[in-house]
Amino acid sequence: MKTKFFNLLVVGLIVSCQTQEDTYKLAFGSCNNQVLDQSYWQIIQQQQPDAFVWGGDNIYADTKNMDSLKAMYQFQKQNPFYKDFLESINYAVYATWDDHDYGLNDGGKDWKYKYESQQAFLDFINVTDENRRQQDGIYHAQNINIGSYDLKLYLLDTRFFRDSLKASSNPNKRYESWQKANGSILGNAQWQWLEKELESSDADFNIIVSSIQFLSHEHGFETWGNFPHEVESLKTLLVKHQVKNTILLSGDRHISEFSKIEVDGLNYDLYDFTSSGLTHAYTGFTSEPNQNRVGKVVSQTSFGTLNFDFKNNSVLMQMKSTKTGETLQEQLIQF
């Protein structure tokens, strides 16, 4: 009897280990006002993610005073709900920034305090690597090993190098697309870095994090669509290097939605999962065009989860309520 029980126990442990190594859960979100209710971290924690990705606007600063910026980051870091959450995921947190934590609304490369802001951001996510501290911009790639599988994160910087936006002649829109190949979002150095990282990737899944939307381009706010040649550049790199199983994550908009396109030369559809915001949302949303939208717009506070199933080569993307944790909308990608 003891031998039979022992054998069952061993088999159970093996199955458990295999299950853990075949799956991985990533939570992410954006637009977090540090002075608003932070109890939603308990809701995210209940989902038992393996890691969390900040998608930008991680605090709301909008200040030239770098001491104030640092104090706001510290205020967020000391929040007891956030601290408990970080402990629950063993501090596996990755991040990019957007304009409000950069320090200037819709700010780009001309922001006077971008170098000081960069150091404050890196302090917030506890980066000690001197190479990351000395480089221009906060872009970073992170390899995550899950058993015999690999997940690779590309955290893009859409602020430090971004050229000026084109003001829209339409009074209902803030910006419009450049008609020629004017300007850049990522800048030359970051594009060169990104190509090397994509070219060398053997990861089972590749997750590209951009603070602003990539596939929704008709709304007239900040989007990659304001620089359509930059959209084409990323698509070209994905095809050129046959980057496996790529998903885009974005924030910024205070709404959540899925967008999807077909890319000639890729054997899968390219999705952009927008999750925004964590503490406040565009609750008065009625409609806006997005020819690439899949499903509906969620205009309540939410966070996103990606459930990776390596064995079945699939990802279940879910929008979750910050109030209850219930699933508001989901999309399964079968690569």
Phi, psi and omega per residue, in radians:
M1 nan -0.739 -3.141
K2 -1.102 -0.720 -3.137
T3 -1.100 -0.759 3.118
K4 -1.082 -0.742 3.131
F5 -1.118 -0.725 -3.130
F6 -1.100 -0.758 3.133
N7 -1.081 -0.727 3.103
L8 -1.108 -0.679 3.140
L9 -1.123 -0.773 3.136
V10 -1.093 -0.796 3.115
V11 -1.053 -0.727 3.123
G12 -1.088 -0.711 3.126
L13 -1.157 -0.716 3.133
I14 -1.097 -0.804 3.122
V15 -1.054 -0.738 3.140
S16 -1.068 -0.782 -3.136
C17 -1.128 -0.711 3.127
Q18 -1.096 -0.714 3.136
T19 -1.098 -0.777 -3.135
Q20 -1.107 -0.628 -3.099
E21 -1.410 -0.272 -3.133
D22 -1.582 -0.228 -3.048
T23 -2.286 2.790 3.117
Y24 -2.775 2.426 3.141
K25 -2.097 2.191 3.112
L26 -1.977 2.212 3.021
A27 -1.801 2.581 3.085
F28 -2.661 2.824 3.128
G29 -3.008 2.983 -3.118
S30 -2.603 2.981 3.077
C31 1.112 1.291 -3.112
N32 -2.081 1.935 3.072
N33 -1.534 2.017 -2.990
Q34 -1.108 -0.323 -3.128
V35 -1.628 -0.070 3.102
L36 -1.628 2.996 -3.070
D37 -0.970 2.218 -3.122
Q38 -1.896 0.194 -3.090
S39 -1.165 -0.220 3.128
Y40 -1.087 -0.335 3.096
W41 -1.049 -0.499 3.074
Q42 -1.151 -0.632 3.128
I43 -1.178 -0.763 3.099
I44 -1.109 -0.713 -3.129
Q45 -1.055 -0.624 3.127
Q46 -1.113 -0.390 3.098
Q47 -1.338 -0.176 3.118
Q48 0.947 0.939 3.081
P49 -1.252 2.763 3.064
D50 -1.502 -0.407 -3.128
A51 -2.775 2.894 3.114
F52 -2.297 2.467 3.089
V53 -2.079 2.116 2.976
W54 -1.352 2.221 -3.108
G55 -1.710 0.135 3.126
G56 2.007 2.809 -2.983
D57 0.926 0.820 -3.088
N58 -1.236 -0.444 2.874
I59 -2.417 2.914 3.051
Y60 -1.946 1.872 -3.052
A61 -1.967 -1.127 -3.131
D62 0.839 1.072 -3.072
T63 -2.517 2.606 3.009
K64 -1.541 -0.216 -3.097
N65 -1.532 1.844 -3.065
M66 -1.234 -0.448 3.030
D67 -1.156 -0.681 3.080
S68 -1.154 -0.701 3.112
L69 -1.043 -0.823 3.125
K70 -1.077 -0.691 -3.132
A71 -1.139 -0.638 3.117
M72 -1.195 -0.710 3.043
Y73 -1.066 -0.760 -3.125
Q74 -1.126 -0.658 3.091
F75 -1.028 -0.757 3.106
Q76 -1.149 -0.757 -3.102
K77 -1.107 -0.515 -3.093
Q78 -1.549 -0.051 3.121
N79 -1.090 2.221 -3.053
P80 -1.097 -0.612 3.107
F81 -1.138 -0.761 3.140
Y82 -1.160 -0.735 3.141
K83 -1.083 -0.746 3.113
D84 -1.112 -0.692 3.132
F85 -1.111 -0.824 3.137
L86 -1.011 -0.709 3.118
E87 -1.100 -0.641 -3.096
S88 -1.188 -0.441 3.126
I89 -1.869 0.291 3.127
N90 0.979 0.624 3.050
Y91 1.080 0.472 3.072
A92 -1.437 1.406 -3.118
V93 -2.203 2.369 3.137
Y94 -2.231 2.732 -2.979
A95 -2.753 2.614 2.784
T96 -2.156 3.102 3.120
W97 -2.088 2.965 2.988
D98 -2.295 -2.783 -2.966
D99 -1.238 -0.672 -3.010
H100 -1.290 -0.503 3.012
D101 -1.598 -0.286 2.956
Y102 -1.147 -0.643 3.067
G103 2.145 -0.193 -3.066
L104 -2.482 2.169 3.131
N105 -0.988 2.199 -3.104
D106 1.007 0.421 -3.059
G107 -1.219 2.662 3.108
G108 -2.308 -2.535 -2.972
K109 -1.221 -0.292 -3.093
D110 -1.520 0.036 3.134
W111 -1.094 2.147 -3.009
K112 -1.090 -0.543 -3.002
Y113 -1.880 0.440 -3.022
K114 -1.171 -0.566 3.134
Y115 -1.219 -0.760 3.097
E116 -1.144 -0.676 3.128
S117 -1.132 -0.663 3.117
Q118 -1.031 -0.788 -3.124
Q119 -1.136 -0.667 3.102
A120 -1.128 -0.705 3.097
F121 -1.089 -0.804 -3.127
L122 -1.144 -0.583 3.027
D123 -1.095 -0.716 -3.091
F124 -1.041 -0.690 -3.115
I125 -1.772 0.292 2.968
N126 1.060 0.758 3.099
V127 -1.511 2.158 3.115
T128 -1.915 -0.189 -3.128
D129 -1.082 2.052 -3.087
E130 -1.153 -0.538 3.107
N131 -1.084 -0.731 3.113
R132 -1.204 -0.545 -3.131
R133 -1.337 -0.475 -3.094
Q134 -1.630 -0.330 3.127
Q135 -1.269 2.714 3.009
D136 -1.368 2.186 3.121
G137 1.564 2.837 -3.000
I138 -1.849 0.162 -3.101
Y139 -1.042 2.577 -3.019
H140 -2.837 2.530 3.027
A141 -1.989 2.443 -3.094
Q142 -2.289 2.106 3.032
N143 -1.587 2.282 3.114
I144 -2.094 2.104 -3.135
N145 -1.674 2.240 3.097
I146 -2.176 1.646 -3.087
G147 1.080 -2.116 3.129
S148 -1.628 0.153 -3.103
Y149 -1.967 2.850 3.126
D150 -2.367 2.448 3.054
L151 -2.127 2.354 -3.126
K152 -2.144 2.230 3.082
L153 -1.792 2.384 3.039
Y154 -2.073 1.913 -3.085
L155 -1.735 1.782 -3.042
L156 -1.452 2.661 3.066
D157 -1.891 1.846 -3.119
T158 -1.693 0.300 -3.063
R159 -2.092 -0.925 -2.936
F160 -1.020 -0.616 -3.033
F161 -1.937 -0.054 -2.960
R162 -1.220 2.249 3.109
D163 -1.322 3.069 -3.032
S164 -1.149 2.597 3.087
L165 -1.543 2.738 3.120
K166 -1.678 2.054 3.123
A167 -1.111 2.462 -3.095
S168 -1.476 2.525 3.036
S169 -1.436 -0.173 3.099
N170 -1.507 2.095 -3.089
P171 -1.113 -0.275 3.138
N172 -1.606 0.008 3.136
K173 -2.264 2.586 3.139
R174 -1.488 -0.732 -3.081
Y175 -2.335 2.833 3.033
E176 -2.420 2.939 -3.052
S177 -1.300 2.500 2.937
W178 -1.188 2.359 -3.125
Q179 -1.421 -0.395 3.081
K180 -2.011 3.058 -3.098
A181 -1.331 1.082 -3.125
N182 -1.570 2.212 2.970
G183 1.297 -3.138 -3.089
S184 -2.577 2.662 2.990
I185 -1.562 -0.808 -3.012
L186 -1.622 -0.450 -3.091
G187 1.397 2.754 -3.011
N188 -1.029 -0.827 -3.074
A189 -1.082 -0.731 -3.130
Q190 -1.229 -0.634 3.094
W191 -1.115 -0.724 3.126
Q192 -1.113 -0.750 3.092
W193 -1.061 -0.800 -3.084
L194 -1.098 -0.731 3.135
E195 -1.083 -0.748 3.121
K196 -1.083 -0.713 -3.126
E197 -1.184 -0.710 3.119
L198 -1.197 -0.725 -3.115
E199 -1.093 -0.638 -3.064
S200 -1.563 -0.021 -3.030
S201 -1.344 2.224 2.981
D202 -1.946 0.270 -3.042
A203 -1.152 2.621 3.087
D204 -1.251 -0.592 3.056
F205 -2.352 2.452 3.111
N206 -2.103 2.106 -3.069
I207 -2.022 2.016 -3.126
I208 -1.779 2.113 -3.080
V209 -1.816 2.090 3.084
S210 -2.175 2.336 -3.111
S211 -1.160 -0.542 3.133
I212 -1.864 2.753 -3.056
Q213 -1.130 2.552 3.135
F214 -1.766 -0.709 -3.007
L215 -1.809 -0.293 3.053
S216 -1.649 2.048 -2.949
H217 -2.335 0.140 -3.020
E218 -1.807 -0.087 -2.963
H219 -1.414 -0.316 3.068
G220 1.577 0.117 3.032
F221 -1.823 -2.852 3.135
E222 -1.221 2.384 -3.120
T223 -2.934 2.727 3.027
W224 -1.032 -0.459 -3.130
G225 -1.099 -0.258 3.038
N226 -1.251 -0.290 3.075
F227 -2.228 1.260 -3.000
P228 -1.014 -0.496 3.104
H229 -1.182 -0.467 3.090
E230 -1.288 -0.603 3.040
V231 -1.047 -0.814 -3.131
E232 -1.129 -0.606 3.133
S233 -1.098 -0.740 3.138
L234 -1.186 -0.762 3.097
K235 -1.028 -0.715 3.133
T236 -1.073 -0.734 3.136
L237 -1.145 -0.717 3.138
L238 -1.075 -0.696 3.132
V239 -1.288 -0.800 -3.091
K240 -0.978 -0.736 -3.073
H241 -1.804 0.139 3.112
Q242 0.780 0.965 -3.095
V243 -1.221 2.189 -3.045
K244 -1.281 2.493 2.807
N245 0.727 1.160 -3.068
T246 -1.744 2.389 3.046
I247 -2.283 2.464 3.079
L248 -1.764 2.399 3.029
L249 -2.042 2.442 -3.129
S250 -2.572 2.983 -3.121
G251 -2.512 -2.362 2.933
D252 1.431 -0.648 -2.812
R253 -1.553 -0.170 -3.065
H254 1.134 0.358 2.967
I255 -2.417 2.871 3.059
S256 -2.163 2.454 3.118
E257 -2.833 2.801 2.996
F258 -1.835 2.405 3.019
S259 -2.244 2.660 -3.058
K260 -2.606 2.469 3.016
I261 -2.401 2.781 2.933
E262 -1.658 2.409 3.126
V263 -2.070 2.069 3.115
D264 -1.019 2.187 3.131
G265 1.802 -0.213 3.034
L266 -1.811 2.518 -3.124
N267 -1.657 0.352 3.068
Y268 -2.572 2.766 3.056
D269 -1.356 2.565 -3.141
L270 -1.737 2.094 -3.133
Y271 -1.833 2.541 2.969
D272 -2.085 1.992 -3.132
F273 -1.763 1.874 3.109
T274 -1.653 2.166 3.094
S275 -2.244 1.992 -3.044
S276 -2.928 2.359 -0.008
G277 -2.110 2.971 -3.070
L278 -1.390 -0.779 -3.097
T279 -1.848 -0.318 -3.112
H280 -2.688 2.577 -3.071
A281 -2.410 2.908 3.132
Y282 -1.450 1.307 -3.035
T283 -1.197 -0.318 3.109
G284 -1.547 0.161 -3.126
F285 -1.012 2.353 3.052
T286 -2.044 -0.878 3.121
S287 -2.940 2.755 2.939
E288 -2.846 2.581 -3.090
P289 -1.269 2.493 2.979
N290 -2.799 1.685 -3.058
Q291 -1.143 -0.246 -3.124
N292 -1.765 0.085 -3.082
R293 -1.183 2.449 3.014
V294 -2.060 2.124 -3.098
G295 1.487 -2.502 -3.045
K296 -2.153 2.945 3.043
V297 -1.516 2.321 3.034
V298 -1.789 2.088 -3.039
S299 -2.022 0.608 2.992
Q300 -2.125 2.860 -3.111
T301 -1.055 2.377 -3.060
S302 -2.774 2.905 2.987
F303 -2.329 2.890 -3.103
G304 -1.942 2.636 2.975
T305 -2.286 2.530 3.014
L306 -2.125 2.080 -3.120
N307 -1.807 1.816 -3.084
F308 -1.517 2.243 3.048
D309 -2.028 1.670 -3.043
F310 -1.183 -0.646 -3.098
K311 -1.111 -0.661 -3.121
N312 -1.757 0.083 3.063
N313 0.960 0.842 -3.088
S314 -2.427 2.820 3.088
V315 -2.394 2.216 3.026
L316 -1.738 1.986 3.129
M317 -1.698 2.281 -3.095
Q318 -2.334 2.407 2.941
M319 -1.641 2.226 -3.057
K320 -2.087 2.440 3.087
S321 -1.194 2.347 3.047
T322 -1.324 -0.191 -3.136
K323 -1.534 -0.733 -3.002
T324 -2.186 -0.315 -3.050
G325 1.455 -0.020 -3.133
E326 -1.184 2.663 3.108
T327 -1.370 2.139 -3.117
L328 -1.606 -0.518 3.115
Q329 -2.941 2.604 3.118
E330 -2.530 2.822 3.141
Q331 -2.584 2.164 3.099
L332 -1.679 2.230 3.041
I333 -1.870 2.090 3.068
Q334 -1.849 1.820 -3.102
F335 -1.356 nan nan
